[in-house]
């Protein structure tokens, strides 16, 4: 599964079986990224796809020294299972 960082559209996206799952974000200044929305098509849910995309978003934030605002409710669920990323929260 390939996850593409589409910076021009502020989204991390993956296409599976012709459908798109994604994590949308907004930059809040130069050093803060706000993860605002995740979406996985119903037929692709419960397969770990959202987790992989969100993990890619957090890895991007870490590499770029960004702090994360977890606006999307799924992000808090993700963090409860991936505590190593909590240090990135704003």
Secondary structure, DSSP 8 states (H G I E B T S, - for coil): ---EEEGGGTEEEEEETTEEEEEEEEE-SSSEEEEEEEE--GGGTTSSHHHHHHHHHHHHHHHTT-EEE--SHHHHHHHHH-GGGGGGB-
